[in-house]
Amino acid sequence: IILPSGITYIGKEAFNGCINLSHISLPASISSLGTKAFYACRSLSSLGLPDNINEIGESAFAECSNLSIINIPKSLTSIEVNLFSGCKSLSNIELHENITSIGSGAFMGTGFTHFEWPENITTVSGSVFFSCDNLTEVVMPEGVTVIAGNAFSDCENIKSLILPESLTAIGYCAFDHSGLTNIVLPGNIKSISRFTFWGCEDLISVVLPEGVQNIGGQSFQDCTSLIDIVLPDNVESIGYGTFDGCASLREIVIPAKVNEIGEYAFRECVSLTEITFKGESPPKIEDNSFDFCSALQTIFVPVEGVENYRMILPDYKNLIKGY
């Protein structure tokens, strides 16, 4: 298809579902593409965008599964929500310095292997790389403050990430079911959100900063390769199912400031042999917090608190020893 000169706008869903469209030539007069303008044009392999385009709607190229070449005009300042979602043949894209925002899910399910996050965008958007199976490296510059929910979910080939020291928040499910093997969280992180590393089966090592106070529910659930983790002294709570199913976890030290251990927090940690509590007074511990920890041999507690711990953990009273 060759569109005539003078057209300035391609409307919402104009070519939505044109699965046999393999080529279209856009005139230089076009300045705007509507939402889902080329949605699911599965035969479209390349597209040249005119220099005057300053607006492209959400999901305009989503599910264009054969799209491998596209340019981003310097007149464009925003990559909208789900813009290239499902473009599994798109392995690279050049972003210029005028881009000031990247919407959630913008690159979900693309074929990217490497990505450099723009220096002027401080939030890594929610679901932005969700299920990018080929992604192995993302460079995040200093200045990034937030990694939003599901940003790297199901990125099964991303093994490590260097997180900037400027980072202050990591959202719900940010890395769940990813291929991470190790990660160091920067010093400004105060809380681990729910499900952050859920199902990261290859995760062996995590370094938490001293400032972390709360570890959210199921944040490390089913991290079956996690061998050990050091909980910082400032941790106050361990949420529901936090380490549930961490089958390789061998020992854990519970800091003195912890005042609550949630239900199923360490359930089915089948390799866990030793627990050390640092607080003289036991925290609130649910009856099922340590269910099915079949290898558990010893629970060390301050000698002054032995009887109190035995009352709180009656099913484990014979394992409790003072130090």
Stockholm file with secondary structure:
# STOCKHOLM 1.0

chainA/1-323         IILPSGITYIGKEAFNGCINLSHISLPASISSLGTKAFYACRSLSSLGLPDNINEIGESAFAECSNLSIINIPKSLTSIEVNLFSGCKSLSNIELHENITSIGSGAFMGTGFTHFEWPENITTVSGSVFFSCDNLTEVVMPEGVTVIAGNAFSDCENIKSLILPESLTAIGYCAFDHSGLTNIVLPGNIKSISRFTFWGCEDLISVVLPEGVQNIGGQSFQDCTSLIDIVLPDNVESIGYGTFDGCASLREIVIPAKVNEIGEYAFRECVSLTEITFKGESPPKIEDNSFDFCSALQTIFVPVEGVENYRMILPDYKNLIKGY
#=GR chainA/1-323 SS CBCCTTCCEECTTTTTTCTTCCCCBCCTTCCEECTTTTTTCTTCCEECCCTTCCEECTTTTTTCTTCCEECCCTTCCEECTTTTTTCTTCCCCCCCTTCCEECTTTTTTCCCSEEECCTTCCEECTTTTTTCTTCCEEECCTTCCEECTTTTTTCTTCCBCCCCTTCCEECTTTTTTCCCCEEECCTTCCEECTTTTTTCTTCCEEECCTTCCEECTTTTTTCTTCCEECCCTTCCEECTTTTTTCTTCCEEEECTTCCEECTTTTTTCTTCCEEEECCSSCCEECTTTTTTCTTCCEEEECGGGHHHHHHHCGGGGGGEEEC
#=GC SS_cons         CBCCTTCCEECTTTTTTCTTCCCCBCCTTCCEECTTTTTTCTTCCEECCCTTCCEECTTTTTTCTTCCEECCCTTCCEECTTTTTTCTTCCCCCCCTTCCEECTTTTTTCCCSEEECCTTCCEECTTTTTTCTTCCEEECCTTCCEECTTTTTTCTTCCBCCCCTTCCEECTTTTTTCCCCEEECCTTCCEECTTTTTTCTTCCEEECCTTCCEECTTTTTTCTTCCEECCCTTCCEECTTTTTTCTTCCEEEECTTCCEECTTTTTTCTTCCEEEECCSSCCEECTTTTTTCTTCCEEEECGGGHHHHHHHCGGGGGGEEEC
//
